[in-house]
Amino acid sequence: MSELPEKIPLIILDSSESPSLFVTHHTKYMVEIPSFPSFEWDFLVIDTPKGEDLIFGFDFLNHFNPSIDWTQG
């Protein structure tokens, strides 16, 4: 894990911005998901909601443009 050159305001999952929360670190992590090619990604480090290991943000969705079945999951 490495410190970011400058902190980034955290935009909450519901699109609200919390003026007191900032992202201060990032880390590279190898991701392996069934039926998807393995890849290394530079993740911003935050405290995730209870029970979540990681959250893919817009940058991931924009880069990989995954096909998601929103009905079946």
C-alpha positions as CSV (number, residue, x, y, z in Angstrom):
1,M,0.0,0.0,0.0
2,S,1.3,3.4,-0.9
3,E,0.3,7.0,0.0
4,L,-1.2,9.1,-2.7
5,P,0.6,12.3,-3.6
6,E,-2.5,14.3,-2.4
7,K,-5.7,13.2,-0.8
8,I,-8.9,12.7,-2.8
9,P,-12.4,13.6,-1.5
10,L,-14.4,10.4,-1.1
11,I,-17.7,10.3,-3.1
12,I,-20.0,7.9,-1.3
13,L,-21.7,5.1,-3.2
14,D,-25.0,7.0,-3.3
15,S,-23.1,9.8,-5.1
16,S,-23.0,12.1,-2.1
17,E,-19.8,13.7,-1.0
18,S,-18.6,13.6,2.5
19,P,-16.5,16.7,3.3
20,S,-14.6,14.9,6.1
21,L,-13.7,11.7,4.2
22,F,-10.7,11.4,2.0
23,V,-8.9,8.6,0.1
24,T,-5.2,8.7,1.1
25,H,-3.7,5.4,-0.1
26,H,-3.7,3.0,-3.1
27,T,-2.5,-0.5,-3.8
28,K,-2.0,-2.8,-6.8
29,Y,-3.9,-6.1,-6.5
30,M,-4.3,-9.1,-8.8
31,V,-8.0,-9.8,-9.3
32,E,-9.3,-13.2,-10.3
33,I,-13.0,-13.6,-11.1
34,P,-14.6,-16.7,-12.6
35,S,-15.4,-16.3,-16.3
36,F,-13.3,-13.1,-16.5
37,P,-9.6,-12.7,-17.4
38,S,-7.3,-12.1,-14.4
39,F,-5.9,-8.6,-14.2
40,E,-3.9,-6.3,-11.9
41,W,-5.6,-3.1,-10.9
42,D,-4.5,0.0,-8.9
43,F,-7.2,0.2,-6.2
44,L,-7.9,3.2,-4.0
45,V,-8.0,2.1,-0.4
46,I,-11.1,2.9,1.7
47,D,-13.1,1.4,4.6
48,T,-15.7,-0.6,2.6
49,P,-19.3,-1.1,3.8
50,K,-19.7,-4.1,6.1
51,G,-19.3,-7.4,4.2
52,E,-17.7,-6.0,1.1
53,D,-14.2,-6.9,0.1
54,L,-13.8,-4.4,-2.7
55,I,-15.9,-2.1,-4.8
56,F,-15.3,-1.6,-8.5
57,G,-15.7,2.0,-9.5
58,F,-16.6,3.9,-12.7
59,D,-12.9,3.7,-13.9
60,F,-13.1,-0.1,-13.8
61,L,-16.5,-0.3,-15.5
62,N,-15.4,2.2,-18.2
63,H,-12.1,0.4,-18.9
64,F,-13.4,-3.2,-19.0
65,N,-17.1,-2.6,-20.0
66,P,-18.2,-5.9,-18.5
67,S,-21.4,-7.7,-19.7
68,I,-23.5,-7.8,-16.5
69,D,-26.8,-9.7,-16.2
70,W,-28.6,-7.4,-13.7
71,T,-31.5,-9.9,-13.3
72,Q,-29.5,-13.1,-12.6
73,G,-26.4,-11.5,-11.0
